Amino acid sequence: MAATGTRVMAEPQERLRFELEVHRRAGLRRWSAPRRGLQTPTATSTPPLTLPGAPLARGIAAALPATAEATDGRRAALRAIELEISTCSKCKLCDYRTKTVPGEGALDPPVLLIGEGPGADEDVSGRPFVGRAGQLLDRMIAAIRLRRDEVFIANIIKCRPPENRPPEPDEVSACAPFLERQIAVLKPRLICTLGLPATRALLPETKTISSVRGKEHEWRGIPLVPTFDPAYLLRNPDAKHDAWADLKLVARLVGRPVDGPS
């Protein structure tokens, strides 16, 4: 009987140690101890919304709100990357740019949207997707019940190619470390690539957008959903039907399912 009693008493202690370690790694420092039993730690912000029937956020980091310390760390890390980008001369695009366009958005985004590269409007402003294509992208984001400032928007290259030509392989390779570091800092719950060049940068075997869109893929453990570039949708409005289906997949995977025609 004594041995059994020891095992029973050890279980809560082991659970407590486990809970403390999990939340220590998640960056939570304060613990509200209950009078009896165990309870989850309290936090100052609301966890990500999970609607009925929606999948849970993947991983502890996605399921718990970021602390102020973690947020400050991400902001500093992204600022350091931005400063490096602003002085980069690793490829010939540095000779043509007006401003670099590192990206912008939330520090703990449920979705990271990645496009091809800056256009004329972005080259002047230093911000991604601010022209007509950007206005359409804003509406696409709103359609899945998110705001532009709740996601992060970036490009595979950070400088505008001359005459808005597609980025060349050496230019994509030169910028790739910046994007990879941004992803590592942001830890998005999902990546949505916009257009063939952006998709091919993360899924190199991609031949066409039509062959990969509408499906969930993966990049280094992060769910990835490719769709059309908003600029393409402006030229080909018939493709908006398929783009909407892709957006609904994105919404479902991050726990924000939307209603509407398929």
N, C-alpha and C positions, 0 to 999 in steps of 0.2 A: 504493500500500500504506500509506503514511504517513497519508493522509487516512482510509482505512478504519479504521486503528488508533485514530485520534483519536475517531471516532464510537463505536467499541466501548467505549473508556474513558469516554466522556461519559455513556453510559447508566446505569451504576451511580451516578455522581455525581448525575445528575438524579433517579434513583429515591430516593437518600438525602435530597436536598432535599425531595422530595415527601412522603416518609414523616415527616420532621421537622416539616414544616408541618402535615400532617394531625393528628399527635399533639399538637402545640402547641395547635391549635385545640380539641382534645378535652380539654385541661387536664392532659395528662400531661407531667411535667417531667423525670423520670428516664429514662435510656436506657441499656440494657445492651448495650454494643458487642461484637459477636462478633469472633473473630479473622479469619474469612473471610466474605465476603458480607454479606447484610443479614438481620436478624431483627426481629420485631415487639417493641415495648417490653414489659418485664415490668411486672406490676401486683401490688398487694398483695391484691387481692380477685379472686374468680372471675367471669368474664364471665357474662352471662345464659345460662341453660340453653337449649340448642337440641337437641331430641330428633330422632332419625332421621326424615327425611321432613318435618320442620317447617320453615316459612319462616324465613329469617334475620331478625334484628332490623333494623328499617328505619333506616338512617342511622348515621353514625359514633357519634353521641352515645348511641344506643340499644345499640350493639354493644360499647362499652367501658365499664368500671366508672368511676363518678364518683370523682374524687380528694377528699381530705379538704378541700382548699381550696374545691372546687366545692360540696361538701356544706354547708360552713359558710356559703357565700354564699347557697345556697338557703334554709337555715334562717333566716338573718337577713332575707331578702326576705319569706318567708312570715310571719315575726313582725311585720314592719312592716305588712303587709296586715292581719293579725289585729288589731293595735292600732287601725288606722283603722276597721275594722269595729266594734270595741267602742265607739267614740264616734260612730258614724254616725247622722245624723238626716235623711237624704235623703228618707225616705218616712215615712208614718204608722205603720209597724210598730214604730218605735222607742218609741212610746207604750205598746205592749202587752208588750214582751219582758221576760223575767226575765234571760236571758243571751243574748248573741249566740252563734251556732254557726258558726264560720268553716270548720271541717273539720279532718281529722286523718289521719295516715298516713305512709307512707314518703316520703322526699325525692326518690327516683328511681324512681317507681312504674311497673311495666309497664302497670298499668291504673288509670285514674282513673274512679271511680264517682260519678255525679252524680244526686242525687235532687231532689225538689221543694222541700222545706223542712222546718224543724224541727217536731216535734210537741210534746206536753206533756212527755214524758220528756226530750227534747232541750233544751227551753227551760229546764228545771231544771238539767240537768247541764252544758250548754254543749258537748255532744259529739253528733255526728251518728249517727243510726240506733242507738239504744241500747234501744229498747223491743222489743216482740214482732217488729215488722218488721225491726229491727236484728238480732235473733237469727236470723231466717230469712236475712237477707243474709249473716251470718257463715257459715252453712251453704252458701250459694250460692258464696261465695268459696272455701271449703274444697273444694267439689266440683271446682274446676278447679286443685287442688293449690297454692293460695296461702293465705296467712294474712292476717288483717285488717291487721296491721302491715306487710305487704309491698305493700299497695295504698294509694291515697289516696281518702278518701270526703269528698264535699262536697255542697252543695245550691245550687240556682240563687238562692235567697234565704237570708239569714243570720239572720233573725228569724222567730219563729212568728207566722203570721197568727191573728187571733182565731177561736176555735172551729174551728181547723184548716181553715178555708176555703181554696180554691185561691188562690194569689197573683194579684194583679191586675196588669195590664200595666205600670202605672207603678212598681209595687214590683219587678217583674222587671227593668225598665230601670234602676232605681236601683242594684240589686245587680250588674248585668251586668259593670261594670268590675272589680269585685273578683274574680269568677270568671275573667274573661279574664286578669287578671294572675296568678292562681294557676296557670292552665294554662301561661302563658308561663314561669313559674318552674319548674314541675314537669317540663315536657316529657315527658308520659306517652307511652308507646308506643301506647296505645289509650285511647279514651274509651268508657265504657258508660253510656248514659243510662237512668234508671230511671223509667218512666212518661211519660205524655203531656206534662205541663208542662215537665219537664226536657228532653225530646226536642225539643219545639217551640221552646224557648229557643235551641237550637243549630241546629235544622233548621226554620226558621219556616214552611215550606210543609206541614209534617206535619198531616194531618187526624186520623188515628187511629194508635195504636200498631200495630195489626194490619197496617196498610198499609206499614209501614217495618221492622218487626222481622224477624229472620231474614236480614238482608242487611247487607253492609258499606257504610257511607256514609263521608263525609269531612267534617271540619270544619277548615278552614285547614291542610290538609295532614296532619291526624292522622286515622287510621282511627277510625270511630265506629260502634258497634253499639247500637241501641236494644233495650230489653226492658221487661218489666213491672215496675212498682213492687212491692217485696216486700209492702207493705200490701194491694195489689190481690190478690196471690197468696194471702194469708191469707183473703181474702173469697171468692176464686174458685180453689180448689185445682186445678180441671181445667186451668187455664192453666199449671200447673207443667211440663207436658210440653213446651209451646212455649218456656217460659223455659229449660229445660234445653238445648234445641237452640240457643238464643241463646248460652248460656254455653259450649257446645262450640265455637261459632264464635269467641268471644272467646279461648278457650284456644288454638285453632289459630292465630289471627292473632298471638298473642304468643309462639308457640313452646312451648306447654305442652298439647299435645293430650291429651285424656282418652278413656278407653274408656267404654262404657256404652250402653244402649239409646238409640236416637234418638227 
